[in-house]
Amino acid sequence: MNTRKSVRMLTRAAVLAAISLILFMPAFELALPFFPPWLKLDISAVPVMLAGFAMGPIGGLAVQAVKSILHLLWSSTGGVGELADFLMGASLMLPAAILYAHKKSIKTAIVGIALGIVCSTIVGMLSNYYIMLPLYTQSMSMEQVIGAAAANNSAITDPATYLVYGVLPFNLVKGLLVGLVTMLLYKRVSPILHEKESRAPAKDAKDAKEEKA
């Protein structure tokens, strides 16, 4: 029974990771005005959030990890972008999944998502400053990076304003969108994602006869 349960859980995690990976494709990304052109909105973290709620923090981390690892197959950042995506996805999911595992209620889920949005926004700013900006400056100067960002938002004039007026609001918008979609979907897909206790196996014909005797 434990083996069967583990297989079903792995199957669910694999399906969610595949959906998350598909939603991470450029075709499902949306560029927003006023934000740097490389910051594109996507909802690939929704399956990660669903896994975290249904299967706990470890299940959510597994889905996020598989998504980020598989994306390495066509990475244009040498794994740097995938590392940043993993950190941000995990920081969004973990607070919500941990709180929800402790007490399953709508209020707890909302509080957890709000806390996750705060955490992922902070992690997003740190990962952009220490991971993504150094990556961008390998192919262009910092002035060119800031200039490209300023083309959409004139308030961006240096790395600090890039974080404050670009990365921070972008991650807040993305976190709110992911949280909203997760809340709208979770109750609908919960019966599929949750591990149900199996009913007692039906007795075979011999047992049935013995029971009647």
Secondary structure, 3 states (H helix, E strand, C coil): CHHHHHHHHHHHHHHHHHHHHHHCCHHHCEECCCCCCCCEECCCHHHHHHHHHHHHHHHHHHHHHHHHHHHHHHCCCCCHHHHHHHHHHHHHHHHHHHHHHHCCCHHHHHHHHHHHHHHHHHHHHHHHHHHHHHHHCCCCCHHHHHHHHHCCCCCCCCHHHHHHHHHHHHHHHHHHHHHHHHHHHHHHHHHHHCCCCCCCCCCCHHHHHHHHC
